[in-house]
Amino acid sequence: MTQDQLSAFGFYGDNIVYTEVLKALQESQESLFLYAISSNPKGEERIHACGQADGVNMAMSILVNLRNEAKRLNGLTDE
């Protein structure tokens, strides 16, 4: 983890930007997932929607992992 990442994700308490980014990504993921499993998309269009949902999932996972690691390194967890 870089020093910039540690500073950006190692905050104490709540961070409205972090929270809202995760909310926006989750809403996007849910929307893409619902579209992908609906009866509307066919063939490659469905595959593309699934890939987009997975990409959003990966971005969310990266942000959560960065936050957890920064909290650990900054002594903000019980571990």
N, C-alpha and C positions, 0 to 999 in steps of 0.2 A: 504494500500500500504506500502510495506517495504521500508526502507531507501535505500537499494540496487536498488529496482525498481525505486524509485524516482530519484536516481542518473543516472541510465541507460536510463530512458525514459524521463527525465526532461531536456533534452539538449536544448540549445538555437540555433535557426537557423536550418540548415540541418545537417543530419548525413548520410553519404554515406552507412554505414553498414545497418542502419535501412531501408533506401530507397531501397537498393538492396535486402534485405531479403523480403520486401513486394512485390517487383517486381517478385522475384523468386516464391514466394507463389502464386501470381496472375497468372503467366504463368502456373504453375502446375495445379491450379484450373481450368483454362480455358481448358487446355488439357484434364484433367479428365472429365470435363463436356461435351466437344465435343465428347469424346469417349463414354461416357455413353448414349448420345442421338443418336449416330450413329447406323447404322444397324448391326454393327459387333457383339457387345456383346449380349448374350442371357441369359435369366433367372437370375440365381444367379450372373453371371459375371457382368451383368448390375447393379444389386443391389449393388454389391461390389464397382463398379466404382462410383456410386452415393454416397455411404458412404465415400469413399476416398475424393471426391470433397467436401462433407460436412465437413469432418475433416479439410481439408485445409482452408475452409471458417471460421471455428471456430478458428483456429490458427491465421488467419489474424485479425479476430474480437478482439481477446484477445490482440494482439499487438497494434492495433489502440486504443482500450479502455485504455490500460496502458499508452500509449503516451498522450492521451487527459487528463487523470486524472493527470498525472505528470506535464503536462503543466499548468493545472489549479492550482495545489498545489504550483507550483513554480512561480506563478504570470505571466505566459507567455501568458495569454489569456485576452480578454476584459471582461470576466465574473467577 
